[in-house]
């Protein structure tokens, strides 16, 4: 059966899948864009050298330069394909993406090809763009290497350029040439780092957004469950109130009517008194029901202390034919409204059970404040008792629930021929 929150979760999942597809497409375009930039860079360097000083090139030098340029492009594309995809799509933090041996092999071949292109293409007769072929290793080091590795690659690129400058222009031109090339290296480092960091940040934001969407879906599901649980608890509370209030009054009214019927012919005066008491209790019960329906918080303790309410309950029960010995132990102290109502309902339930099941003429109702950190209510009779494993009806179950909600407990002690004792203890 599909719950109310399932369509929302399904909608969230569909949205996440569509977003993931868009993210993958955008990242693939970014990878292709980076690879295309590298291809254009190498082609521009080789083509610029051929255009600037091509008439001095032998045919074999031209073919070698073109072949090395193509090989250099293929090596860069193949060597960084999986690594670039990993960094742009999955990695959260910059880390070396390959083992030391693989990095040495990759950058060694890369510098070898770049050095050969630089050596064959620069004849010292014209200014060319061949120095551009030394920049791809710098950009790739940002992706593949740690900071120390990046520094080594940058120094190696500058050293290759310096060697070529010394070859054609002498040592005097090295400071200017290396300084100019260092700016190009710095620009490549900064641009590549910004691009990779931005892509990683977008990926992280996307992952956080997806996690937030999943968390929101779970929160919506938990909210529905909490609402259902709250409704169940409220229904249980109302059931306890109806049982403890209406059940008590109906039981007492029934006892009064039974007494009136038995005394109707032999003692009409007492019979009329019993009927009047039944009528009074019936009115009180109706008033309690009206209050419960109106506010769902009606309390029999309004305007009375717990001791006064229990003393009045004992008097009403005695007037109905069951003698109740009311006792208050210790010094009374204020309790929470929930605790006071729990004790009153426990007294009602216990005395109602005595009248219905105990077959005895007397009972004891006791409220004990002697303990410093707890209060205990006891209802005891001297009737026939019951088996020790008696489970009790809905009334006792409701009392246990009330006490448990307050951190207390409701217990029953009974045995055949030893009476029945109900105790409810609530901590303060």
N, C-alpha and C positions, 0 to 999 in steps of 0.2 A: 504494500500500500504506500502510495507516495504521500509524503508529509508536505506541509506548507512551505518549508524552507528548501526543499529539494529543487524546485524550479529556479530559485535564486542561486543556489550553488551551481546548477548546471549552466545557467547564464554566465556566472563568473568564470567557470571553466572554459566556455566557448570564447569569451572575450579574451582570456589569457592566451588561448591557442592562436587566435587571430593576431594578438599583439606579438607573440613569439615569432609567428611567420613574418610579420613586418620587420621585426628586429633582425632576423636572420638575413632577409633580403637586403636590408640597409647595410649590414656588416659585410655581406658578400660584395656589395658595390664598393664599400670602403677598401676592401682588400684588392679588388680589381683596380681601383683608382691608384692605390699605392704601387702596384706592380706596373701599371701603365706609365706612371711617372718615372719609375726606374728605367723602363725600356726607352722612353723618350730621352732621358738624360744620357744614356749610353750612346744612342743613335746620334744625338746632337753632338756629342763629343767627337765621335768618329767621323761623322759627315763634315763637321767643321774643320777637322784636321785635313781631310781630303780636299775640301774646297779651298782652304787657305794655302796649302803647300803641295797640292796634288801633282803639279807638273814635275816635281823633283822626285816623286815616288817611283821606284821600279815596280814592274807589274807584280812581282812576287810579294813585295812589301804591301801593295794595295790589297791583294788577295788575303795575305796573312792578317792584315789589320781588320778586314771585313769579317774573316772567319773567327778571329779572336773576339771581336765585338759580339757576334752571334752566340759564341760559346759562353761568353761572360754573361749575357742576358739569360741564357738557358740555365746556367749554374745558379744564378740569383733566384730565378723563378722556382726551380726545383728545390733548392736548399732552404728556402724560407716559406714554402707553401703551407706545410702543416703547422709550423711554428706561428706564423702570422694568424692563421685561423684559430689556433689555440688561445693566443693572447687576446685577440679581438672579441672572441665569442665566449670564452669560459674563464680566463684567469682573473682573479680578484686583485692580486698584488704583483708588482714587478718581481719576477724571479728568473734565474737562469733556466731556459727552456730546454737545454740539451746538455749532455754530459761533456766533460772537459775535452775528451778525445775527439768527439764529434765537432765541437767548436773549433779546435785547433785545425782539424782537417778542412772544415768549411772556410774559415777565414784565411787559412794558408793558401788554398787554391784560389780564393777570391783575390787576394793580394798578388798572387803570381800572375793571374790573367790581367789584372789592372796594371801591374808593372810592365808586362810585355806590351800591352796596348800603348802605354805611355812611352815606352822605349822606342817602339817601331813608328809611332805616329808623330813624334816630336823630333824634327830635324834641326831645330834651333834657328830656322830662317824666318819664322812668322809666329805671332802670338796666336795660339789655338785654345780651344776649350777642353783639351784632353784631361786637364786636372779634374773635370767633373766625374771621371770614372773612379776617382778615389773617394767619392762621397757615399756611394751605396754601402760600403763596409761600415762607415760611421753610423748611418741610419739603422742598419741591421743590428749593430751592437747594442742599441737601446733596447731592442726586443729580446736578444739572445743572452746578453752578458750582464754580470754584476758591474758595480761602479768601477772596480779595478780593471775589469776586462774592457770596459768602454774607454778608459784612459789609455790602455795599451794600444787599442785599435786606432784611437785618434793620433797618438804619437807615431804609430807606424805609417799612417797616411801622410802625416807631415814629413816624416823622414823620407818617404818615397819621392814626394815633391821636391824636398831639399836636394836629394841626390840628382834629380834631373836638372835642377837649377845650377848646381855645381858643374854638371857635365857640360852645359852649353854657355853659361854666363860667368862661372867662377864663384869663389866664396864671397866676394863682395856683394853679390846680388842675393845671397841667402836670407839675410834679415828681412829685407823688404818682401821677397817672395813668400817666405814662410808666414810672415805677419798677415799678408793679404789672404793667403789660403786659410790661416787660422780663423779668420772671420767667417769664411764659408763653412768651415767645420763647426764652429760655434752655432751658426744659423741652422745647420742641419740637425745638430743635437737638440736645440731648443724646439724647432718645428716638429721633429719626430716625437719628442717627449710629450709635447702638448697634444699632438694628435692621438697618441696611444693612451695618455692619461684621460683625455676627454672620452675616448671610446670605452675605456674601463669604467669611468664614472657613469656613463649612460647605461652600461650593462648593470652596474650595481644598483642604480636607481630603478631600473626595470625589475630586477630581482626583488628589491624591497617593496615595490608597488605590488608585485604578484603575491608576495608574502602577506602584505597588508590586506589585499583582497581576500585571500584565504582566511586570514584571521577574522575579517569582518563577517565572512560567511559563517564561520564557526560561532561568532558572537551572536549572530541572528538566530542560529539554531539553539544556542544555549538560552537566549531570551525566551524563545517559544517554550522550551522545556521548563524554565523557571516559572513562566506564567501558568503552565499546566500544573506544576507542583504547588504553586500558591493556591490555585483553585481547588486542588485535592485537599490541601490542609484546611482551607476555609470550609469545605463541605464536611470534613471530619469534625471541625469545631462546632459547626451548626448541629451536626448529629449528636454530639455530646451534650450541647445545650438543651436540645429538645428532649433527649432522654433524661438528663438530670433534673430538668425543671418540670416539664409536663408529666414525665413518668412519676415523679414524686407526688405531685398534686393529685393525679388520677388514682394513685394507690391509696392515699389517705382518704380521698372522697369515697372510694369504694369501701374502705373499712367503716367509715361513718354510716354509710347507707346500709351496710350489712348489719351494723349494730342497731340502727333504727328499725329495720325490718324485724329483727329478733325481739325488740322491746316494744313493738307497736301495740300489742294487745295487753302485755303485762305491766308496762310502765310507760304510758304515753308521754309523760313529761320528759323523761330522759330520751325517748325516741325523737321528740321534737327538737331537743337540744342537739342531738346527733345530726339531724337533718340541717339545722341552722349552721352547725360547724362545717358540714359538707358544702353547704351553699357558700359560706365565707371562703373556704379553701378553693372552691371552684372559681369564684371571682378573682381571687389572688392569682390563680393559674392563668386565667384569661388575661389579666393585666400583664403578667410576665410574658405571655406570648405576644401581646400587642407591642410591648417594649422591644422584644427581640426582633419582630418583623420590622419595626420602625427604625431601629438603630443598629441591630445585630450586636449590641454591646450591653444589653440589659443586665443589671447585676442586682441580686437580692440584698446586697450590702449597702445600697445607697442610703446615706444618712445614719448608718450604724457601724459600730466597730465589729470586728470578727467575733469577739466574745459575746457581744450583745446578740448578734444574728444567730450564733449557735445556741445560746440560752433560749432564745425565742423558738428555734426549731425544736429543741428538747421539750419545751412546754407544749408546743402544738402536737408533738408526737405522743406525749403523755396524755393530753386531752383526747387523743384518738384511741386510747386504750393500751398503749405500750409504755410502761413506766421507764423513764430515762433518767439515769443518774448523771447529771452534768458536773464536770470538774474542770477547773482552770488551774494549772500548775505553773509556778514561776511568775515572773512579772511580765505582763503583756507588753509588747513593743510593736511598733508599726511594721507591717509587712507590705510587700508590693501588691498592687491590685490583683495581679495574676495569681500570686500565692494565696491571697485571702479567698479568692473565688474558687481555687482548687480545693482548699480545705473545706469550704462550705459545701461544694458539690460532693466531696468525699463523705461528709457527714450525712447528707441527704441519701446518697446511694447506700451507705452502710445501714442506716436506720430503715430504709425501704426494704433492704434484703432481710433484715431481722423480722420485720412484720410479715413478710411474704413466706419465709422459709424456716425461721428458727423454732417456731412453736414454743415460744417462751413469753413470759409476761414482763421481763425486765431486760434492760441493756445499759451499758455505760458509754458515755460520750466524753472524751477527755482531750483537751488541748494543752500541750506541754511546751512551755517556754524555758524549761530548766537549762537546756543545752545552750552554750554561748553562740554557736554558729549554725544552729539548725532549729527548726520547729517541727513538732510531731503531733499529728492528730490520730487518735485511736478510737475505734468503735468496736465494743466487745459485748458478746451476749453469752448466756449460759445454756443455750439450746442444745439440740442433738448433734450439731456439727456436721461435717461432711468428710469424704475421703481426702487425704492430704494432697492428692494430685488434682484437685478440682481446678478447672480452668477459669470458671467464671464466665458471665455473659458479657454483653456489650458494655454494660455499665462499668464493670471492673476494667475492661480493656480501655475504655475512655479515661478512667482515673489514672491508669498507668501511663497513657499518652500525655495527660496533663502534667503529671509529676516529672516525666522524662523531659518535657520541654523546659522545665525549670531546673533541671539538673538533679532532681530528686528521684524518689522511688516509691512505689505503692506495693505493699506486700500483704499476703493473706496467710494466716496461720489457723489451721483447723484440723480436726480429727474426729472420727465418730465418738460421740459421747463427751467431747471436750469443748464444745462451743465453737464460736467463730470469731476471729479477731482480724480486723482490717486496720492497717497502719499506713499512713502517708507521711513521709518525711521530706522536707524541702530545705536545702541549705540557704543561708543568707549571704 
